[in-house]
Amino acid sequence: MFTRSELEIKTTAQLRDLCRRYGLKPTGNGGYKTSWIVTLMAFPQIALAQLRQGRGLKSPGFSVIQFLEGVVDEMNSPTDEQAALIKLTMERKVMSYPDRYDQREPTELAQG
């Protein structure tokens, strides 16, 4: 992901900002450049090791995938107008009554 030479030319502040972008904390004292560099170089391998150990995210089983495919097939895809209504609703714009009650349904379906 990142090479040591690519990271070593960055300032401590730049390294800190890069870690913040990915939600990472320094390894050791955050005042040292090395603490940020170690974190940025190691996190991809640590993340993969955690996946392999079954920590955090887990891949769904075959039966769950089949179930979700069925749910998506049942829901179908929104029309262009329904997609636009969903976007509008996500911006907290509401229709007048009584249509306001039905307006929420496609948005709730889209959010799952």
C-alpha positions as CSV (number, residue, x, y, z in Angstrom):
1,M,0.0,0.0,0.0
2,F,2.5,2.6,1.1
3,T,6.3,2.3,0.8
4,R,8.6,3.4,3.5
5,S,10.4,5.9,1.2
6,E,7.0,7.4,0.2
7,L,6.1,7.9,3.8
8,E,9.5,9.1,5.1
9,I,9.5,12.2,2.8
10,K,6.2,13.3,4.5
11,T,6.1,15.5,7.6
12,T,4.7,14.3,10.9
13,A,1.6,16.4,10.3
14,Q,1.1,14.9,6.9
15,L,1.5,11.4,8.3
16,R,-1.0,12.2,11.1
17,D,-3.5,13.5,8.6
18,L,-3.1,10.4,6.4
19,C,-3.8,8.2,9.5
20,R,-6.8,10.3,10.4
21,R,-8.2,9.9,6.9
22,Y,-8.2,6.1,7.5
23,G,-9.1,6.2,11.2
24,L,-5.8,4.9,12.4
25,K,-3.9,5.6,15.6
26,P,-0.1,5.8,15.8
27,T,1.9,2.9,17.1
28,G,3.5,4.3,20.2
29,N,4.1,8.0,20.7
30,G,2.4,10.2,18.2
31,G,5.1,12.8,18.4
32,Y,7.5,10.6,16.5
33,K,7.3,10.2,12.7
34,T,8.2,6.5,13.0
35,S,5.0,5.8,15.0
36,W,2.9,7.0,12.1
37,I,5.0,5.3,9.5
38,V,4.8,1.9,11.2
39,T,1.0,2.2,11.5
40,L,0.6,3.1,7.8
41,M,2.9,0.3,6.6
42,A,1.4,-2.4,8.9
43,F,-2.3,-1.8,8.8
44,P,-3.2,-3.6,5.6
45,Q,-1.5,-6.8,6.8
46,I,-3.1,-6.5,10.2
47,A,-6.5,-6.1,8.6
48,L,-6.1,-9.2,6.5
49,A,-4.8,-11.2,9.5
50,Q,-7.9,-10.1,11.5
51,L,-10.2,-11.2,8.6
52,R,-8.4,-14.6,8.5
53,Q,-8.9,-15.0,12.3
54,G,-12.6,-14.2,12.0
55,R,-12.3,-10.9,13.9
56,G,-14.4,-7.9,12.9
57,L,-15.9,-8.3,9.4
58,K,-16.9,-11.8,8.3
59,S,-17.9,-13.1,4.9
60,P,-21.5,-14.2,4.8
61,G,-22.3,-17.8,4.3
62,F,-23.8,-19.2,1.1
63,S,-27.3,-19.4,2.5
64,V,-27.2,-15.8,3.6
65,I,-26.0,-14.7,0.2
66,Q,-28.9,-16.6,-1.4
67,F,-31.4,-15.0,1.0
68,L,-30.1,-11.5,0.2
69,E,-30.2,-12.2,-3.5
70,G,-33.9,-13.2,-3.1
71,V,-34.6,-10.0,-1.1
72,V,-33.0,-7.8,-3.8
73,D,-34.9,-9.7,-6.6
74,E,-38.1,-9.2,-4.6
75,M,-37.5,-5.4,-4.2
76,N,-36.6,-4.9,-7.8
77,S,-34.8,-1.7,-8.9
78,P,-36.2,1.8,-8.6
79,T,-37.4,3.7,-11.6
80,D,-35.6,6.9,-12.5
81,E,-38.5,8.9,-10.8
82,Q,-38.4,6.7,-7.7
83,A,-34.6,7.1,-7.5
84,A,-35.0,10.9,-7.8
85,L,-37.7,10.8,-5.0
86,I,-35.3,8.9,-2.8
87,K,-32.6,11.4,-3.3
88,L,-35.0,14.3,-2.6
89,T,-36.2,12.6,0.6
90,M,-32.6,12.0,1.7
91,E,-32.2,15.8,1.5
92,R,-35.1,16.0,4.0
93,K,-37.5,17.5,1.5
94,V,-41.1,16.3,2.1
95,M,-44.2,16.2,0.0
96,S,-47.6,17.5,1.3
97,Y,-50.1,15.3,3.0
98,P,-51.3,12.6,2.3
99,D,-48.5,11.8,-0.1
100,R,-45.9,12.3,2.6
101,Y,-46.8,9.0,4.2
102,D,-46.0,7.1,1.0
103,Q,-42.9,9.2,0.3
104,R,-41.0,7.5,3.1
105,E,-41.6,3.9,1.8
106,P,-39.1,3.9,-1.1
107,T,-36.5,5.7,1.0
108,E,-36.8,3.1,3.8
109,L,-36.5,0.3,1.2
110,A,-33.4,1.9,-0.4
111,Q,-31.7,2.2,3.0
112,G,-32.5,-1.4,3.8
